[in-house]
Structures are given as structure tokens and as C-alpha cells.
Amino acid sequence: MLKLFRNYNAEIQLVLITTLLSNVGIFMVIPFLAIYLNELNTVSTVDVGIIVGIAFWCQKAGSLLGGLLSDFVHVKKTMLLGLAIRIPGYILVGYVTNFYLLIVACSLIGLGSSIYLPAAKSFLIDKCNSDNKVEVLSARMIFSNIGVAIGPVIGLIVFEVSPIWLFSSVGVIFSFLLLLNLKLKYKPNSCTTNLLRFSDFNQLLKNKLMISISVFMFIFMVLYMQIEITIPMFSKELFGQNIVSLIFILNALIVVFFQMPISRWTCKENNNFSLMIGFIAFSISFLLLSTLETSYLALFLSVIIFSFAEIIFQIRLDYEATNVKDGMIATTFGIMSLAGAFGGLFGSYIGTYLYSNEEQDISVWAILTIMSLILSLLSLLRPKTNNEVHYA
């Protein structure tokens, strides 16, 4: 990985470093935000749910805005905007206690994240060769998950010292990243920014490959949300609270160590076959959970197989998104992320609903296993599009 990193140009290296450090900052806060807000005397538990929910929606839904700004205005300026608006957001959280100001602060944090993501992906694709798109996209995910694994550890140490220090230090991190990214060099192609019209966006929405990617991103996020909500709830009930952090760390480490080889295989295989394997991996993971009693080995094996499925879907859909329409890659990523936002909301609802209303004759995991197997068969019926995907 380090050898590949050294071979990238300075702009790609800087974006990868930014991805790592920004995720360190983000995940220094995420595990402790709800805890901190719940301890404030000025907001109720319901208020905390509203604040976190609005922040989550801004984090996902704002990706379309980030994509449009990148393609219609300027990629680098959009990236800088995504970094900049998070700075007052993190600082405000540590110093204000008013419900509405907290909503504004957390919304800025979420919106900044969603604006930056499609712009950064588009920038990476623009700066790399067509032959190494998969490697660069995979490297971004690896650096992202390294940040996910490191952030909570640092966050716990700082949070125990002072919550204000925690939020302020993350604000400092993003201030540093903003200054660092001012050095990025980017010249928009003449065939993109100046010639884009609403008709281009309308055409993109009707593109068969774009529709297919959006549908599968929605489905993927429905299943993926189980590792963020339902699986931790289930594991905590069986093994205690400490197991939850281990699940997230294991998930991040699997992505870090196996992202590159799985990505290379996934993007060389027929797209329907690789997605079918992803659904089968989900079904095996859920099947292991359905038979789980008190076995740590079965739980960790389930998380590992789940992580493999996560890698397959994320890199395959990201890679296909780069081949939908030249000059609108960031918008494509934005639409895909918006579809994922709806999938995440639906997945969190359906997972918790099935878990809390579980019938004795069939578990939530058995339902998800059957659902994943059916989807694996349906994925083979995915129609071919006019936009051919060029394999790396």
C-alpha cells in the first residue's frame, strides 16, 4: 500500500491524506456526540434524536449538492467548501447549548461531509489514469477506514479529558486540512464546467446505468445499515457493551487489509456475477447470526464475511459510476450517495423494526438471509446498458 501511495502524484497523495485525517476527526466525535448531547440540561433525549437525525440526513442528502457544485462550478472550490463549513460546526457543538444552534452546528458538520465526498472522488478520478481508477478508489477506502479505526481511540482519550477539547481539536484538524488543500492544483476541462446545462442533468437521471447503480446502492445500504445498528444491538445483548467497539474495529481492519485484492477481482469480473457474490456473502453473514448463541468466533466470522460484501458493493458501484457520463462524475457520485441515504434510512427502520418485533418462529437474521439470497438471484437479471464498463 505504501509503495502504491508513493507512486501517486502529489495531488492524489494529498487527497488521500485528507481522507484519512478527516475520518480521524469525524470518528473522534461520532461515538460520543449523542452521549455529550444527552448530558446537556438544555436538550431532551428526543431533542438529541432530532439533532442526530438531521445531521445524518444532511450528511447523506447533501451529496447531490456537492456533485452539482463540482461539475457545474469547480471541484477544488467545492472540496474547500466541504472542509471549511465543518470548522464552525465542530467548534459550535462544544460551546453552545441551545437546541436550534446545536441543529445548525451538526447540520454544518453533516453538510460539509456530504459536499466534500463526491468532489474528492471526482478529483481523484480526474488526476489518475483510466488504468488505475480501481486502485485509486480502493486506496481512498483504505485510508478512510484507517481513520475510522484510529478516530474512536483518540476521541475516547480526549473526551474523557474535556468534551470542549474534543470538538475544538477536531475543528483544528479541519482548519489544518483546509489550509493544506489550498495547495491542490486543478484546472477544469473545457468540455465540462462551461458547457454543462440542466439538460445534461436530466439526461443523467434517465441513464440506464445511473438508474441501475442507484437501485443497487439503495439495496446495498439497506443491508449495510445492519452493521451500524442491528448487529451492535444484537451483539451487546449477547456479549455486553465492549463487543460493539470490537465489531467496528474488525470491520474497518478487514476493509484496510483486503480492499485492494478484492477490488481488483470485483472490477475485472462481470458486474452481475460480482454483485451476486456480494449478496451471497451478506446471506452467509446473516445466516451465521441466525444460528449464533454465545460463540465469539461465529460473530467475528459473520462480521468478516459482511465486510467482504461491503467491499464488493462499494468498489463495484463506485467504479461503475465513473463510466456513466464524462464530465458529470461528481454529480453521478452525488446521485448515488442520495440513493444510499434513502437506503440507509429504510435499512435502519426495517432492521430495528424486525428486531424489536421479532417472532419466535423466524428471526430478523433469517428474514435478511432469505432476502439476500433472493437478491443474489435477481442481480443476475440486471439489464445490460448502453454504457459499457471498461474493466481495469
C-alpha positions in Angstrom: 0.0 0.0 0.0 2.8 2.4 0.9 4.5 1.5 -2.4 1.4 2.4 -4.3 1.0 5.6 -2.3 4.5 6.8 -3.2 3.7 6.2 -6.9 0.7 8.5 -6.9 1.1 12.2 -7.8 1.2 14.8 -5.1 -2.5 15.8 -5.6 -3.7 12.3 -5.1 -1.5 11.8 -2.1 -2.8 15.0 -0.5 -6.5 13.9 -1.0 -5.8 10.5 0.5 -4.1 12.1 3.5 -7.0 14.5 3.8 -9.4 11.5 3.7 -7.5 9.7 6.5 -7.2 12.8 8.8 -10.8 13.9 8.2 -12.1 10.5 9.1 -9.9 10.5 12.2 -11.6 13.8 13.2 -15.1 12.6 12.2 -14.8 9.4 14.2 -13.3 11.1 17.2 -16.7 12.7 17.6 -19.3 10.3 16.2 -19.2 7.7 19.1 -19.5 10.4 21.7 -21.8 13.0 20.2 -25.1 11.6 21.3 -23.6 10.9 24.8 -22.4 14.5 25.1 -25.7 16.0 23.9 -27.7 13.7 26.2 -25.8 15.1 29.2 -26.8 18.7 28.4 -29.5 20.1 30.6 -31.0 22.2 27.8 -32.0 19.3 25.4 -34.1 16.2 26.0 -33.5 12.7 24.7 -36.0 13.3 21.9 -34.1 16.5 21.0 -30.9 14.5 20.8 -32.6 12.1 18.3 -33.8 15.0 16.2 -30.3 16.7 16.1 -28.5 13.5 15.2 -31.2 12.5 12.7 -31.0 15.9 10.9 -27.2 15.7 10.9 -27.3 12.2 9.3 -29.7 13.4 6.6 -27.5 16.4 5.8 -24.5 14.1 5.7 -26.2 11.9 3.1 -28.6 14.1 1.1 -26.2 17.0 0.6 -24.0 14.8 -1.6 -26.1 15.8 -4.6 -25.4 19.4 -4.0 -21.7 18.6 -3.7 -21.8 16.7 -7.0 -23.6 19.5 -8.8 -21.2 22.2 -7.5 -18.2 20.1 -8.5 -19.4 19.6 -12.1 -21.1 22.9 -12.7 -18.9 25.2 -10.7 -15.4 24.0 -9.6 -14.2 20.7 -8.0 -11.4 22.3 -5.8 -13.6 25.1 -4.5 -16.3 22.5 -3.6 -13.8 20.4 -1.7 -12.6 23.5 0.2 -16.2 24.5 0.9 -16.8 21.0 2.3 -13.9 21.3 4.6 -14.5 24.9 5.6 -18.1 24.7 6.8 -17.3 21.9 9.2 -14.9 24.0 11.2 -17.6 26.3 12.8 -19.9 23.3 13.1 -17.5 21.3 15.4 -16.5 24.4 17.4 -20.1 25.4 17.9 -21.1 22.0 19.3 -18.6 22.4 22.1 -19.7 25.9 23.1 -23.4 26.2 22.6 -26.3 24.5 24.4 -29.3 26.0 22.6 -31.3 23.3 20.7 -31.5 25.3 17.5 -27.9 26.3 17.5 -26.9 22.7 18.0 -29.1 21.7 15.0 -27.2 24.4 12.9 -23.8 23.1 14.1 -24.5 19.5 13.5 -26.1 20.3 10.1 -22.9 22.1 9.1 -20.9 19.1 10.0 -23.1 16.7 8.1 -23.4 19.0 5.1 -19.7 19.6 4.9 -19.0 15.9 4.8 -21.6 15.3 2.0 -20.4 18.2 -0.1 -16.7 17.1 0.1 -17.2 13.4 -0.7 -18.4 13.4 -4.4 -16.0 16.3 -5.1 -13.0 14.4 -3.7 -13.9 11.2 -5.6 -14.2 13.2 -8.8 -10.9 14.9 -8.2 -9.2 11.6 -7.7 -10.6 10.2 -10.9 -9.6 13.3 -12.8 -6.0 13.0 -11.5 -5.4 9.3 -12.2 -5.2 7.2 -15.4 -8.1 5.2 -16.6 -6.0 2.0 -15.9 -5.6 2.6 -12.2 -9.1 4.0 -11.3 -9.8 0.9 -9.2 -6.6 1.2 -7.3 -7.1 4.9 -6.5 -10.7 4.4 -5.4 -9.6 1.4 -3.3 -6.8 3.4 -1.8 -9.4 6.1 -0.8 -11.5 3.5 1.0 -8.4 2.1 2.8 -7.3 5.5 4.0 -10.9 6.2 5.0 -11.1 3.1 7.2 -7.7 3.6 8.8 -9.2 6.9 10.0 -12.4 5.1 11.2 -10.2 2.7 13.2 -8.0 5.4 14.8 -10.6 8.1 15.4 -12.6 6.5 18.3 -9.4 5.6 20.2 -8.1 9.2 20.2 -11.6 10.5 20.7 -12.2 8.5 23.9 -8.9 9.8 25.4 -9.7 13.5 24.6 -13.4 13.2 25.5 -12.6 11.9 29.0 -10.3 15.0 29.5 -12.9 17.5 28.2 -15.7 17.4 25.6 -14.9 21.0 24.6 -11.3 20.0 23.9 -12.6 17.1 21.7 -14.8 19.3 19.5 -12.2 22.1 19.4 -9.4 19.8 18.4 -11.5 18.4 15.5 -12.1 21.9 14.4 -8.4 22.5 14.4 -7.9 19.3 12.3 -10.2 20.6 9.7 -8.7 24.1 9.7 -5.3 22.4 9.1 -6.8 20.3 6.2 -8.4 23.4 4.7 -5.0 25.2 4.6 -3.4 22.0 3.3 -5.9 21.6 0.4 -5.3 25.2 -0.8 -2.2 23.7 -2.4 -4.2 21.5 -4.7 -3.8 22.2 -8.4 -6.9 21.8 -10.5 -7.8 23.1 -14.0 -11.3 22.3 -15.1 -11.7 20.7 -18.5 -13.1 23.0 -21.1 -15.6 20.3 -22.1 -17.2 20.2 -18.6 -17.8 23.3 -16.5 -18.6 25.8 -19.2 -20.9 23.6 -21.2 -23.0 21.8 -18.7 -26.7 22.5 -18.8 -29.8 21.3 -17.0 -30.5 19.0 -19.9 -27.2 17.2 -19.1 -28.5 16.5 -15.6 -31.9 15.4 -16.9 -30.2 13.1 -19.3 -28.0 11.7 -16.5 -31.1 10.9 -14.4 -32.5 8.8 -17.3 -29.3 7.0 -18.0 -29.9 3.2 -17.6 -26.6 2.6 -15.9 -27.2 5.5 -13.5 -30.6 4.1 -12.6 -29.1 0.6 -12.1 -26.3 2.0 -9.8 -28.8 4.0 -7.7 -31.1 1.0 -7.2 -28.3 -1.3 -6.2 -26.8 1.4 -3.9 -30.2 1.7 -2.2 -30.4 -2.1 -1.7 -26.8 -2.3 -0.5 -27.4 0.4 2.1 -30.5 -1.3 3.4 -28.3 -4.3 4.2 -25.2 -2.4 5.2 -27.1 -0.4 7.9 -27.5 -3.6 9.9 -23.8 -3.5 10.9 -24.3 0.0 12.2 -27.5 -0.5 14.2 -29.0 -4.0 14.4 -25.8 -6.2 14.7 -24.4 -4.0 17.5 -27.7 -4.1 19.4 -27.9 -7.9 19.0 -24.2 -8.4 20.0 -24.5 -6.1 23.0 -27.4 -8.2 24.2 -25.5 -11.4 24.0 -21.9 -10.4 24.9 -22.1 -7.0 26.6 -21.2 -3.4 25.5 -17.5 -3.9 25.0 -18.1 -6.1 22.0 -19.6 -3.3 20.0 -16.4 -1.3 19.5 -14.6 -4.6 18.5 -17.2 -5.1 15.7 -16.4 -1.6 14.2 -12.7 -2.0 14.6 -12.8 -5.5 12.9 -14.9 -4.2 10.1 -12.5 -1.3 9.4 -9.4 -3.6 9.6 -10.9 -6.1 7.1 -11.5 -3.3 4.7 -8.0 -1.9 5.1 -6.2 -5.3 4.6 -8.5 -6.8 1.9 -9.7 -3.8 0.0 -7.1 -3.9 -2.8 -7.2 -7.6 -3.8 -11.0 -7.8 -3.6 -11.4 -4.6 -5.6 -9.1 -5.9 -8.4 -11.2 -9.1 -8.6 -14.5 -7.3 -8.4 -13.9 -4.8 -11.1 -12.5 -7.5 -13.5 -15.4 -9.8 -13.1 -18.8 -9.4 -14.9 -20.7 -6.9 -12.8 -23.8 -9.1 -12.3 -21.6 -12.0 -11.1 -19.6 -9.9 -8.6 -22.8 -8.4 -7.2 -24.3 -11.8 -6.9 -21.3 -13.0 -4.8 -21.8 -9.9 -2.7 -25.4 -10.8 -1.9 -24.4 -14.4 -1.1 -21.8 -13.1 1.3 -24.4 -11.0 3.0 -26.7 -14.1 3.3 -23.9 -16.2 4.8 -23.2 -13.4 7.3 -26.8 -13.2 8.4 -27.2 -17.0 8.5 -24.3 -17.2 10.9 -26.0 -14.6 13.1 -29.3 -16.5 13.0 -27.5 -19.6 14.5 -25.4 -17.5 16.9 -25.8 -18.3 20.6 -22.6 -17.5 22.6 -19.9 -18.0 20.1 -17.5 -15.1 19.6 -15.9 -17.0 16.7 -19.2 -17.1 14.8 -19.9 -13.4 15.5 -16.4 -12.3 14.2 -16.7 -14.6 11.2 -20.0 -13.1 10.4 -18.5 -9.6 10.6 -15.6 -10.6 8.4 -17.8 -12.0 5.7 -20.1 -9.0 5.9 -17.1 -6.8 5.4 -16.1 -8.7 2.2 -19.6 -8.0 0.9 -19.3 -4.3 1.8 -16.0 -4.1 -0.2 -17.5 -5.7 -3.2 -20.5 -3.4 -3.4 -18.7 -0.1 -2.6 -15.9 -0.5 -5.1 -18.1 -2.0 -7.9 -20.7 0.8 -7.7 -18.0 3.5 -7.3 -16.2 2.1 -10.4 -19.3 1.9 -12.5 -20.2 5.5 -11.5 -17.0 6.7 -13.2 -18.2 5.3 -16.5 -21.8 6.7 -16.6 -21.2 10.2 -18.2 -18.0 12.1 -18.9 -17.8 15.5 -17.2 -20.5 14.6 -14.6 -18.7 12.1 -12.4 -19.2 14.1 -9.2 -22.9 14.5 -9.9 -23.1 10.8 -10.5 -21.4 10.1 -7.2 -23.9 12.6 -5.6 -27.0 10.9 -7.0 -25.6 7.5 -5.9 -25.0 8.8 -2.4 -28.5 10.3 -2.2 -29.9 6.9 -3.2 -27.8 5.4 -0.4 -29.2 7.9 2.1 -32.7 6.7 1.4 -31.5 3.1 1.6 -29.8 3.8 4.9 -32.9 5.3 6.4 -35.1 2.4 5.2 -32.5 -0.1 6.3 -32.2 1.3 9.8 -36.0 1.4 10.2 -36.7 -2.1 8.8 -33.8 -3.6 10.8 -34.8 -2.2 14.1 -38.5 -2.9 13.4 -37.9 -6.5 12.7 -35.5 -6.8 15.6 -37.9 -5.3 18.2 -40.9 -7.2 16.8 -39.2 -10.5 16.3 -41.4 -13.5 16.1 -40.4 -16.7 17.8 -40.7 -18.8 14.6 -38.4 -16.7 12.4 -35.6 -14.2 13.4 -34.7 -11.0 11.8 -31.5 -12.7 10.6 -33.4 -15.5 8.9 -35.5 -12.9 7.1 -32.4 -11.0 6.0 -30.7 -14.3 4.9 -33.7 -15.2 2.7 -33.9 -11.6 1.3 -30.2 -11.6 0.4 -30.4 -14.9 -1.4 -33.4 -13.7 -3.4 -31.5 -10.6 -4.3 -28.5 -12.6 -5.4 -30.7 -14.4 -8.0 -32.4 -11.1 -9.1 -29.0 -9.5 -9.6 -28.3 -11.9 -12.5 -31.3 -10.3 -14.2 -29.8 -6.8 -14.1 -30.2 -5.5 -17.6 -27.3 -4.6 -19.8 -26.9 -0.9 -20.5 -25.6 1.1 -23.5 -22.7 2.3 -21.3 -20.1 -0.4 -21.4 -17.9 -0.6 -18.3 -14.2 -0.8 -19.1 -12.6 -3.2 -16.7 -9.2 -2.3 -15.2 
